[in-house]
Amino acid sequence: MNSKTKIALITGGSRGIGKNSALRIAEKGLDVIITYKSSKEEADAVVNEIKALGRNAAAFQLDTRDVKSFDAFIKNVTDHLQEHTASPNIDYLINNAGTALYSPITETTEEQLDDIIDIHFKGVFFLSQKFLPFMNDGGGIINISSGLARVALPGSSVYGSMKAGVEMLTKYMAKELGARKIKANVVAPGAIETDFGGGRTRDNKEVNALVSNITALGRAGLPEDVGGVVAFLCTEDAGWISGQRIEVSGGMAL
């Protein structure tokens, strides 16, 4: 990694939106660090794709619900960066890792709710907090939200509420970190055809048709519809954007 090259770290970068974002960020000329929860093979494949684009990359294991593991994870990342770039710092943090929960309010357990809070809010909050000493001034935080923070669909009360919380948190980040010229923004995908949530949007024909019918551009989204927007926010062209929510949904439920 070149010390003059900007570096982005994206959680959950081994597949889906995270993978496409990582590749698009690399195309913008940044070096990329990705995290993966379980599949080192998938993560290594993404690292190799990034290297084929002429950029440096590395993958580290991380479970974003396990806040107690963050200090050791950050030490691993910053030690790696110090060795390869002579600086432990990153420029952009993209909080993308997550999991779905489709459960009616009447059936949701405390354990399910706690799990989603840990992954989608607590993990985002503390990973960002703990990385701030290792983030270059003028960098940025990009939090991945969801159209479900704007549109209520039955079964997504906990997930959508946590994403809404992250969207407000992002405004506070933008406000409190502005003195360091660190931007904070939200990218909120609509329904995307990935393996997220067991591939629900991709594989369930009824869900896919419902999404297509309420989307202005007439189809469900794809990872490549989102990655370029995330990558844009990691460039100087987006230097005057902060505290904003950018929905990338093809005009869903307008």
Backbone bond lengths (Angstrom), bond angles and torsions (degrees), N, CA, C in turn:
res aa  C-N    CA-C-N  psi(-1)  N-CA   C-N-CA  omega(-1)  CA-C   N-CA-C  phi
1 M - - - 1.456 - - 1.536 110.04 -
2 N 1.295 116.88 133.59 1.461 122.72 179.19 1.518 109.36 -84.06
3 S 1.327 116.39 132.82 1.467 119.67 -175.38 1.522 112.48 -64.10
4 K 1.340 117.47 -20.71 1.461 120.33 179.58 1.523 111.80 -88.26
5 T 1.310 116.05 -12.83 1.457 120.63 -179.52 1.522 109.80 -81.20
6 K 1.318 116.81 134.77 1.458 119.59 177.98 1.520 109.84 -73.58
7 I 1.328 114.11 152.10 1.457 120.84 -173.36 1.518 109.43 -125.87
8 A 1.325 115.83 131.86 1.459 122.12 175.92 1.516 109.29 -115.57
9 L 1.329 116.04 138.41 1.461 121.58 173.90 1.517 108.06 -114.56
10 I 1.325 115.89 126.67 1.459 120.38 -179.31 1.520 109.89 -125.07
11 T 1.328 115.94 124.81 1.462 120.07 178.19 1.529 109.36 -80.39
12 G 1.328 114.99 147.18 1.458 119.19 -178.61 1.515 111.79 63.54
13 G 1.330 116.33 45.10 1.462 120.38 -173.64 1.508 115.16 -96.85
14 S 1.325 118.11 13.48 1.462 119.58 -175.27 1.522 113.97 -92.07
15 R 1.337 117.03 -11.67 1.475 118.42 179.64 1.528 109.70 -160.57
16 G 1.333 115.13 170.85 1.457 121.52 174.60 1.521 114.03 60.43
17 I 1.325 115.36 -140.24 1.460 121.44 -178.39 1.525 110.67 -61.31
18 G 1.326 116.97 -39.38 1.459 119.87 -179.58 1.513 112.50 -61.63
19 K 1.330 116.40 -43.65 1.467 121.00 178.92 1.521 110.52 -63.11
20 N 1.335 117.05 -48.47 1.459 119.28 -178.73 1.520 111.20 -63.29
21 S 1.333 116.58 -38.77 1.467 120.26 177.57 1.521 110.76 -62.43
22 A 1.332 116.64 -44.13 1.460 120.65 -179.95 1.523 111.19 -59.20
23 L 1.324 116.28 -43.39 1.470 120.14 -179.24 1.526 111.07 -67.71
24 R 1.315 116.52 -40.88 1.464 119.81 -179.14 1.530 111.02 -69.46
25 I 1.333 117.00 -35.40 1.460 120.72 175.80 1.528 109.46 -63.00
26 A 1.325 116.48 -43.24 1.468 120.30 178.09 1.523 111.20 -60.91
27 E 1.324 116.72 -38.28 1.467 120.74 178.22 1.523 111.57 -62.96
28 K 1.337 116.47 -24.29 1.471 120.97 177.80 1.530 111.83 -81.19
29 G 1.327 116.78 -2.10 1.457 120.22 176.16 1.512 115.51 97.32
30 L 1.326 117.07 12.83 1.461 120.34 177.70 1.523 109.95 -97.35
31 D 1.329 116.10 151.85 1.451 120.48 166.81 1.524 107.76 -83.19
32 V 1.335 116.20 153.96 1.460 119.95 -169.37 1.526 111.17 -134.25
33 I 1.331 114.96 134.62 1.455 121.89 168.49 1.523 107.28 -112.96
34 I 1.330 116.21 130.72 1.464 120.10 177.50 1.524 109.39 -116.55
35 T 1.327 115.05 155.70 1.453 119.59 170.31 1.525 108.73 -115.07
36 Y 1.308 114.02 156.11 1.464 120.78 176.00 1.515 107.00 -138.88
37 K 1.327 116.79 153.49 1.466 119.96 -179.42 1.519 111.37 -90.09
38 S 1.343 117.53 -45.11 1.465 118.87 -171.60 1.524 114.44 -135.15
39 S 1.327 118.55 -33.18 1.463 119.48 -172.76 1.520 112.03 -99.24
40 K 1.331 115.48 94.91 1.459 120.19 176.69 1.531 110.66 -64.38
41 E 1.328 116.65 -33.08 1.461 120.10 -178.95 1.525 111.39 -62.80
42 E 1.332 116.14 -45.65 1.468 119.89 178.01 1.522 110.67 -62.42
43 A 1.327 115.95 -42.67 1.461 120.15 -178.98 1.525 111.05 -64.52
44 D 1.325 117.00 -43.68 1.468 120.16 179.04 1.526 111.31 -62.48
45 A 1.324 116.66 -35.05 1.465 120.12 178.17 1.529 110.87 -64.68
46 V 1.338 116.52 -39.59 1.464 119.99 177.53 1.526 110.51 -66.67
47 V 1.327 116.54 -41.95 1.465 120.50 177.03 1.526 110.51 -57.20
48 N 1.320 116.31 -42.69 1.470 119.75 179.78 1.528 111.69 -66.59
49 E 1.337 117.05 -36.63 1.467 120.42 176.62 1.530 110.78 -64.22
50 I 1.320 116.23 -40.23 1.467 120.02 178.88 1.519 110.30 -65.83
51 K 1.319 116.57 -42.64 1.465 120.14 178.79 1.527 111.09 -63.69
52 A 1.330 116.79 -33.25 1.468 120.47 177.22 1.528 111.48 -66.14
53 L 1.341 116.31 -21.04 1.471 121.01 176.43 1.528 111.40 -84.99
54 G 1.335 116.09 -0.68 1.457 120.22 177.92 1.512 114.73 90.75
55 R 1.313 116.35 12.10 1.462 120.52 179.69 1.514 109.35 -112.34
56 N 1.316 116.40 160.85 1.457 121.10 175.95 1.521 109.77 -89.78
57 A 1.323 114.79 150.98 1.462 119.78 -177.09 1.515 109.88 -155.02
58 A 1.329 115.23 157.68 1.457 122.05 175.26 1.519 107.84 -153.18
59 A 1.338 115.56 155.96 1.460 121.24 179.59 1.523 109.75 -125.92
60 F 1.336 115.84 139.38 1.457 122.25 178.40 1.522 109.20 -131.91
61 Q 1.337 115.59 143.38 1.455 119.94 178.58 1.527 109.65 -77.33
62 L 1.340 116.95 137.68 1.463 121.83 177.82 1.515 110.13 -157.78
63 D 1.332 115.50 132.23 1.461 121.50 169.67 1.521 106.08 -105.06
64 T 1.334 117.04 108.85 1.464 119.92 -171.54 1.530 112.90 -70.96
65 R 1.320 117.84 -6.03 1.471 118.32 175.55 1.530 111.18 -86.32
66 D 1.328 117.17 -11.37 1.463 122.33 -174.45 1.526 109.79 -101.10
67 V 1.334 116.08 81.83 1.457 121.15 -175.25 1.533 111.35 -59.92
68 K 1.330 116.80 -32.45 1.470 119.99 -178.52 1.532 112.37 -64.55
69 S 1.315 116.89 -18.38 1.471 120.19 -179.81 1.531 112.40 -88.07
70 F 1.337 117.79 -6.81 1.462 120.05 -170.79 1.526 112.85 -66.49
71 D 1.341 117.37 -40.17 1.470 119.36 -177.38 1.529 110.76 -60.37
72 A 1.330 116.62 -44.95 1.464 120.36 179.98 1.525 110.72 -66.55
73 F 1.326 116.15 -39.42 1.470 120.41 178.09 1.522 110.78 -62.12
74 I 1.324 116.71 -47.11 1.463 120.24 -178.33 1.528 110.43 -65.27
75 K 1.318 116.60 -36.25 1.469 118.33 176.51 1.523 110.84 -63.53
76 N 1.326 117.55 -41.70 1.469 120.65 177.40 1.524 111.28 -60.11
77 V 1.335 116.14 -44.95 1.464 120.53 -178.86 1.526 111.04 -66.79
78 T 1.330 116.62 -47.84 1.472 119.32 -175.91 1.528 111.43 -69.45
79 D 1.336 117.39 -33.76 1.472 119.56 174.80 1.530 110.18 -63.65
80 H 1.312 115.94 -42.39 1.466 121.05 177.77 1.531 110.76 -60.45
81 L 1.331 115.39 -45.82 1.464 119.19 -179.17 1.521 111.72 -67.13
82 Q 1.318 116.42 -41.00 1.461 119.85 178.62 1.532 110.39 -58.46
83 E 1.311 115.52 -41.18 1.468 120.29 -179.32 1.518 112.23 -67.67
84 H 1.329 116.39 -38.69 1.470 119.99 -172.40 1.518 114.77 -97.08
85 T 1.339 116.99 -19.16 1.466 119.07 -176.81 1.522 113.20 -128.44
86 A 1.321 117.06 -4.12 1.473 122.93 -176.97 1.522 111.91 67.56
87 S 1.335 116.61 16.50 1.470 121.94 174.45 1.519 107.78 -147.93
88 P 1.340 118.15 141.12 1.461 120.34 179.42 1.528 113.39 -84.59
89 N 1.324 117.33 1.71 1.464 120.12 -166.81 1.523 114.68 -90.63
90 I 1.338 113.59 154.19 1.460 122.04 169.16 1.532 107.91 -113.42
91 D 1.339 115.49 169.17 1.469 120.61 178.28 1.520 112.39 -108.44
92 Y 1.324 116.11 -35.57 1.471 120.25 -177.19 1.520 110.27 -132.69
93 L 1.324 115.16 136.92 1.463 122.39 174.20 1.515 107.66 -118.34
94 I 1.327 115.97 122.25 1.467 121.10 178.59 1.525 107.88 -112.59
95 N 1.325 115.89 110.22 1.470 121.81 179.67 1.524 108.71 -86.91
96 N 1.328 115.17 92.72 1.461 121.67 -173.50 1.525 113.85 -112.22
97 A 1.339 117.17 -28.90 1.467 120.00 -172.92 1.521 111.34 -58.59
98 G 1.321 116.15 141.35 1.452 118.81 179.01 1.515 111.97 -177.05
99 T 1.301 114.48 172.05 1.452 121.23 177.54 1.522 108.57 -140.12
100 A 1.304 115.81 158.96 1.463 120.69 -176.09 1.527 111.24 -93.42
101 L 1.318 115.35 159.84 1.464 121.80 168.99 1.528 107.62 -144.05
102 Y 1.318 115.74 116.45 1.461 120.58 174.84 1.529 106.86 -111.20
103 S 1.336 116.23 102.32 1.459 120.58 -175.16 1.516 110.03 -154.95
104 P 1.335 118.00 127.61 1.464 120.01 176.93 1.528 110.81 -62.67
105 I 1.310 116.07 153.13 1.465 120.72 178.05 1.523 110.87 -54.28
106 T 1.327 117.05 -39.30 1.466 120.90 -176.09 1.521 113.07 -67.29
107 E 1.337 117.99 -18.28 1.466 120.26 -174.64 1.529 113.41 -115.38
108 T 1.330 118.34 -4.35 1.465 121.00 -175.31 1.520 110.97 -73.95
109 T 1.318 116.16 131.85 1.462 120.96 -179.73 1.528 110.72 -91.71
110 E 1.327 115.21 163.82 1.457 120.01 176.73 1.523 110.28 -62.22
111 E 1.312 116.87 -38.10 1.464 120.74 -179.85 1.520 111.01 -63.37
112 Q 1.322 117.43 -42.23 1.468 121.15 177.88 1.525 110.91 -62.52
113 L 1.326 116.23 -45.01 1.462 119.97 -179.97 1.524 110.98 -63.66
114 D 1.327 117.04 -44.74 1.463 120.27 179.54 1.525 111.03 -60.46
115 D 1.322 116.45 -39.53 1.465 121.06 -178.77 1.523 110.92 -62.63
116 I 1.326 116.85 -44.60 1.464 120.57 -179.45 1.530 110.86 -69.04
117 I 1.325 117.24 -38.37 1.467 120.42 175.56 1.525 110.22 -60.26
118 D 1.338 116.55 -46.02 1.470 120.75 -178.54 1.521 111.63 -61.20
119 I 1.322 116.95 -43.78 1.471 121.11 -176.24 1.520 110.94 -74.74
120 H 1.334 116.17 -49.64 1.462 119.91 -166.21 1.523 114.86 -95.87
121 F 1.313 118.12 -13.01 1.466 118.16 177.68 1.527 112.04 -127.00
122 K 1.311 116.19 -59.31 1.461 119.87 -177.23 1.531 110.91 -60.65
123 G 1.316 116.48 -44.53 1.456 120.06 179.23 1.518 112.35 -62.95
124 V 1.326 116.47 -43.40 1.468 121.12 178.56 1.524 110.14 -62.55
125 F 1.326 116.60 -44.72 1.460 121.15 -177.82 1.528 111.32 -60.68
126 F 1.328 116.08 -52.39 1.463 118.92 -171.90 1.531 112.68 -79.34
127 L 1.331 118.83 -30.15 1.462 118.31 175.34 1.526 109.36 -65.70
128 S 1.316 116.50 -41.40 1.468 120.15 177.41 1.527 110.10 -63.65
129 Q 1.329 116.16 -47.73 1.468 120.51 -179.78 1.526 111.38 -56.32
130 K 1.329 116.50 -46.37 1.452 121.18 -174.85 1.528 112.71 -74.70
131 F 1.335 117.48 -21.51 1.458 119.77 177.54 1.533 112.70 -86.11
132 L 1.322 117.58 -17.94 1.463 119.93 -174.55 1.528 114.21 -55.58
133 P 1.340 119.87 -37.73 1.468 118.28 176.47 1.529 112.88 -65.86
134 F 1.331 116.24 -16.37 1.464 121.02 -178.53 1.526 111.57 -113.65
135 M 1.333 116.34 24.85 1.457 120.72 177.48 1.522 109.46 -113.47
136 N 1.312 116.29 128.58 1.461 120.25 -179.83 1.522 110.71 -67.15
137 D 1.333 116.43 139.36 1.462 120.16 172.48 1.529 108.80 -56.00
138 G 1.335 115.34 142.62 1.460 119.84 -178.34 1.513 113.67 88.61
139 G 1.337 116.81 -0.62 1.459 121.03 179.13 1.522 112.16 -83.47
140 G 1.329 116.34 -152.51 1.458 117.90 -176.88 1.518 113.27 -162.46
141 I 1.323 114.85 155.08 1.460 123.20 172.34 1.522 107.52 -116.57
142 I 1.312 115.76 130.82 1.464 120.97 178.07 1.519 107.60 -122.11
143 N 1.308 116.13 117.93 1.460 121.55 -179.80 1.525 109.61 -103.90
144 I 1.325 116.00 128.26 1.458 120.18 -179.78 1.528 108.53 -87.28
145 S 1.317 115.61 122.43 1.460 121.44 179.88 1.521 109.15 -110.73
146 S 1.294 117.77 -139.95 1.463 121.69 -175.53 1.517 109.95 -164.25
147 G 1.314 115.74 151.13 1.458 120.24 171.51 1.515 111.79 -59.55
148 L 1.333 116.61 -20.54 1.466 120.92 -179.74 1.520 112.80 -73.13
149 A 1.333 117.25 -6.84 1.464 119.86 171.10 1.527 110.86 -81.23
150 R 1.342 116.56 -14.65 1.467 121.86 -180.00 1.518 111.95 -108.22
151 V 1.328 116.79 -38.64 1.462 122.59 -176.62 1.515 108.92 -114.40
152 A 1.322 118.12 125.19 1.459 122.08 -178.80 1.521 110.27 -87.14
153 L 1.326 116.17 117.07 1.459 121.40 173.48 1.527 108.00 -116.40
154 P 1.330 118.27 133.81 1.464 121.34 -175.50 1.530 111.85 -52.55
155 G 1.336 115.33 135.04 1.452 120.20 177.47 1.510 114.58 101.71
156 S 1.338 117.23 -11.28 1.459 120.20 -176.12 1.530 112.67 -115.11
157 S 1.322 116.88 27.54 1.466 119.85 -174.10 1.526 112.23 -61.33
158 V 1.324 117.77 -44.60 1.462 120.37 -176.35 1.523 110.16 -72.90
159 Y 1.325 116.32 -49.30 1.468 121.19 -179.79 1.531 111.01 -59.46
160 G 1.323 116.43 -49.51 1.463 120.27 -179.02 1.525 112.28 -63.22
161 S 1.328 116.57 -37.73 1.458 120.16 179.66 1.527 111.33 -67.42
162 M 1.330 116.69 -39.65 1.468 118.94 178.08 1.524 111.01 -65.90
163 K 1.331 116.93 -38.87 1.458 119.92 178.51 1.534 110.26 -66.39
164 A 1.323 117.05 -37.50 1.466 120.11 175.43 1.526 109.93 -62.44
165 G 1.321 116.37 -38.14 1.462 120.08 176.99 1.515 111.99 -63.70
166 V 1.316 116.49 -41.10 1.466 120.79 177.98 1.526 110.87 -64.59
167 E 1.319 116.57 -35.16 1.467 119.50 179.06 1.534 110.42 -64.79
168 M 1.317 118.08 -41.46 1.463 119.71 176.58 1.526 110.61 -69.52
169 L 1.332 117.13 -39.76 1.458 121.03 176.38 1.529 110.30 -56.35
170 T 1.320 116.64 -39.06 1.464 120.92 -178.58 1.524 111.19 -62.39
171 K 1.330 116.93 -37.26 1.463 119.98 176.51 1.532 110.77 -63.95
172 Y 1.320 115.96 -40.88 1.461 119.52 177.26 1.523 111.13 -65.42
173 M 1.327 116.50 -39.63 1.466 119.64 175.81 1.524 110.58 -59.17
174 A 1.326 116.32 -46.91 1.463 120.23 -179.51 1.524 110.89 -59.27
175 K 1.320 116.11 -41.12 1.462 121.26 -178.37 1.535 111.10 -68.72
176 E 1.336 116.32 -48.39 1.460 120.25 -173.28 1.534 112.96 -77.25
177 L 1.321 117.48 -25.30 1.470 120.35 -176.54 1.523 112.45 -99.80
178 G 1.321 116.34 -1.59 1.461 120.05 -177.41 1.519 113.65 -59.48
179 A 1.322 117.33 -31.43 1.463 120.15 -179.99 1.523 111.69 -62.90
180 R 1.327 116.39 -25.15 1.464 121.20 176.64 1.533 111.57 -94.43
181 K 1.336 116.16 7.03 1.468 122.33 -179.04 1.530 111.61 61.32
182 I 1.334 115.45 25.54 1.462 120.54 174.55 1.523 108.28 -89.42
183 K 1.336 115.07 124.33 1.463 120.32 178.55 1.527 110.02 -87.50
184 A 1.312 116.63 151.64 1.464 121.27 173.37 1.518 108.25 -136.09
185 N 1.314 116.44 125.24 1.460 121.37 -177.55 1.520 111.27 -141.38
186 V 1.324 113.92 162.35 1.459 122.20 178.10 1.524 109.49 -113.01
187 V 1.323 116.00 134.57 1.464 121.78 164.98 1.523 106.44 -111.23
188 A 1.327 116.00 122.60 1.469 121.20 -175.14 1.533 109.78 -116.41
189 P 1.328 117.39 96.13 1.468 118.88 177.47 1.521 111.53 -68.34
190 G 1.320 116.18 152.49 1.451 120.84 166.52 1.520 108.92 -81.28
191 A 1.320 116.39 -154.81 1.468 119.97 178.59 1.528 109.17 -72.97
192 I 1.333 116.85 124.59 1.457 122.59 -172.99 1.526 109.68 -120.20
193 E 1.322 115.88 139.50 1.467 121.19 178.23 1.526 110.44 -79.22
194 T 1.336 115.80 90.25 1.472 122.61 174.56 1.518 107.37 -137.93
195 D 1.350 116.54 -173.13 1.461 119.81 175.05 1.525 111.94 -84.39
196 F 1.353 116.98 4.91 1.464 121.72 178.55 1.526 109.35 -59.90
197 G 1.344 115.34 136.43 1.463 119.48 -179.51 1.508 113.14 63.84
198 G 1.342 115.99 32.80 1.455 120.17 -179.05 1.515 113.46 73.30
199 G 1.343 116.41 21.50 1.468 119.95 178.96 1.517 113.29 74.22
200 R 1.319 116.54 26.52 1.480 121.83 -172.17 1.526 112.27 -56.65
201 T 1.324 117.21 -51.06 1.475 119.31 -178.27 1.521 111.10 -69.08
202 R 1.316 116.70 -36.80 1.467 121.39 -176.79 1.526 112.30 -73.13
203 D 1.344 116.79 -43.34 1.459 120.67 -166.46 1.529 114.75 -102.86
204 N 1.332 117.72 -22.05 1.460 120.50 -179.57 1.530 108.36 -89.42
205 K 1.330 116.39 109.97 1.473 120.73 -173.69 1.528 111.94 -62.58
206 E 1.333 116.30 -35.32 1.473 119.01 179.85 1.522 110.52 -67.45
207 V 1.330 117.32 -43.90 1.466 120.79 178.59 1.524 110.06 -64.23
208 N 1.320 116.46 -43.16 1.457 120.56 -179.51 1.529 111.12 -62.04
209 A 1.329 116.23 -41.18 1.468 120.21 179.18 1.523 111.02 -67.42
210 L 1.343 116.77 -40.06 1.465 120.41 177.92 1.526 110.30 -60.29
211 V 1.328 116.09 -47.28 1.461 120.71 179.29 1.519 110.71 -60.09
212 S 1.321 116.69 -47.12 1.467 120.91 -178.47 1.525 111.60 -60.07
213 N 1.332 115.92 -39.15 1.463 120.77 -176.46 1.521 113.35 -70.27
214 I 1.354 117.83 -24.80 1.467 119.62 -179.02 1.528 111.92 -105.56
215 T 1.329 115.53 12.90 1.465 120.44 -179.37 1.519 110.01 -111.38
216 A 1.323 116.51 128.18 1.466 120.65 -174.93 1.524 112.30 -56.78
217 L 1.317 117.36 -38.32 1.468 120.63 -178.72 1.521 112.81 -86.37
218 G 1.333 117.21 2.82 1.450 121.37 163.22 1.516 118.62 81.30
219 R 1.322 118.13 16.84 1.472 119.76 177.33 1.522 109.32 -157.37
220 A 1.335 114.92 166.64 1.467 120.04 171.09 1.524 108.83 -74.47
221 G 1.327 115.29 159.28 1.449 119.54 -177.80 1.518 112.80 -80.70
222 L 1.326 115.25 166.67 1.459 123.71 175.44 1.525 108.47 -124.23
223 P 1.331 118.22 156.34 1.469 119.52 179.63 1.523 112.66 -53.35
224 E 1.333 116.36 -37.94 1.470 119.09 -178.40 1.530 113.06 -69.52
225 D 1.330 117.34 -11.50 1.469 119.81 173.67 1.529 111.26 -75.28
226 V 1.333 116.82 -20.20 1.463 121.50 -171.56 1.523 112.66 -106.57
227 G 1.323 117.26 -38.99 1.455 121.51 -171.84 1.519 114.02 -56.00
228 G 1.317 116.75 -38.58 1.463 120.21 -178.94 1.520 113.04 -66.44
229 V 1.330 117.04 -30.35 1.464 120.92 178.14 1.525 109.84 -71.26
230 V 1.334 116.31 -42.43 1.464 120.53 175.85 1.531 109.60 -60.39
231 A 1.337 116.02 -44.64 1.465 120.31 -179.20 1.527 111.47 -63.02
232 F 1.324 117.31 -40.07 1.467 121.78 177.65 1.515 111.54 -55.79
233 L 1.343 116.36 -40.14 1.464 120.67 -179.18 1.529 112.45 -70.39
234 C 1.322 116.59 -9.06 1.474 121.62 176.50 1.523 111.07 -99.88
235 T 1.337 117.39 21.84 1.462 121.19 -179.91 1.529 110.50 -125.10
236 E 1.328 114.80 165.25 1.466 120.36 177.45 1.525 111.88 -65.65
237 D 1.334 117.46 -24.29 1.472 120.29 178.10 1.523 111.55 -60.95
238 A 1.336 116.94 -24.36 1.465 121.73 179.72 1.526 111.68 -101.71
239 G 1.331 116.33 18.92 1.456 120.64 -173.35 1.521 115.56 -66.61
240 W 1.326 118.07 -16.30 1.465 121.16 -178.65 1.529 111.21 -109.73
241 I 1.328 116.07 18.62 1.465 121.60 177.64 1.521 108.35 -108.84
242 S 1.323 116.93 119.63 1.461 120.37 176.67 1.516 109.97 -153.63
243 G 1.324 114.99 143.85 1.460 120.48 179.77 1.514 113.49 74.13
244 Q 1.330 117.04 21.70 1.459 120.45 -173.69 1.533 111.97 -110.78
245 R 1.329 114.97 153.90 1.471 123.27 173.99 1.523 107.93 -110.25
246 I 1.315 116.04 118.36 1.464 120.87 177.62 1.529 107.50 -109.51
247 E 1.321 116.38 109.31 1.462 119.54 177.58 1.519 109.43 -85.81
248 V 1.322 115.53 130.92 1.459 121.87 -178.62 1.528 106.78 -119.69
249 S 1.324 115.03 82.07 1.470 119.38 -169.53 1.526 113.05 -134.88
250 G 1.319 117.91 7.68 1.459 118.83 -178.42 1.518 113.52 68.93
251 G 1.329 116.89 16.78 1.468 119.99 -177.70 1.515 111.53 80.44
252 M 1.332 116.45 51.18 1.472 121.36 -177.64 1.524 110.42 -84.39
253 A 1.326 114.72 133.19 1.472 122.23 175.25 1.524 111.75 51.22
254 L 1.320 116.12 53.98 1.471 120.72 -178.86 1.525 110.73 -75.47
